[in-house]
Amino acid sequence: MPEPKTAKNRLHIDIRVPGHGGAEERWARIKTEAERLVRAGGTVVEEVDRHHVVMADPEGNEFCVGAAPAS
């Protein structure tokens, strides 16, 4: 679509990586997945407190990449 985004997404998707391990391990997995998604056409919008990454797909729809709860 050539038109810019004019409203919030109706649906917000969260992509979760495994949540086990320490904070540094979880952040490394989040960053690795975000990098994979950039190679697939996504864009990093914001990194939030080494907790999650807000991204956008090629059409500007935002989604987050974060760690699942540790089990």
C-alpha positions in Angstrom: 0.0 0.0 0.0 1.5 3.4 -0.9 -0.5 5.3 1.8 1.3 6.0 5.1 0.0 4.5 8.3 -2.8 6.7 9.7 -4.1 4.7 12.7 -3.0 2.1 15.3 -2.8 -1.5 14.3 -6.0 -3.4 15.0 -3.9 -6.4 15.8 -0.5 -6.4 17.6 1.6 -9.5 17.2 4.3 -10.5 19.7 7.0 -12.9 18.6 8.6 -14.8 21.5 12.0 -16.4 21.8 12.7 -19.0 24.6 12.7 -17.3 28.0 15.2 -19.6 29.8 18.6 -18.4 31.0 19.8 -15.1 32.4 18.9 -11.6 31.2 21.9 -11.4 28.9 21.1 -14.8 27.2 17.5 -13.7 26.6 18.5 -10.4 25.2 21.0 -12.1 22.8 18.2 -14.4 21.6 15.9 -11.4 21.1 18.6 -9.5 19.1 19.3 -12.6 17.0 15.6 -13.0 16.1 15.3 -9.3 15.3 18.3 -9.4 13.1 16.8 -12.4 11.2 13.6 -10.5 10.7 15.5 -7.4 9.4 17.1 -9.7 6.8 13.5 -10.8 5.9 12.4 -7.2 5.3 11.5 -5.9 8.8 12.7 -2.7 10.4 13.7 -2.0 14.0 11.6 0.8 15.4 12.9 0.8 19.0 14.8 -1.3 21.5 13.1 -1.1 24.9 15.2 -1.4 28.0 17.0 -4.6 26.8 13.6 -6.2 27.3 12.0 -6.3 23.8 12.4 -4.8 20.3 9.6 -3.0 18.5 9.7 -3.7 14.8 7.7 -3.0 11.7 6.9 -5.1 8.7 7.5 -3.7 5.2 4.0 -2.2 5.3 4.6 -0.4 8.6 2.6 -2.8 10.8 4.3 -2.9 14.2 5.1 -6.0 16.2 7.4 -6.9 19.1 10.1 -9.5 19.7 10.6 -10.5 23.3 11.3 -13.5 25.5 8.6 -15.9 26.7 8.2 -16.3 30.4 10.8 -18.6 31.9 9.4 -22.0 32.7 
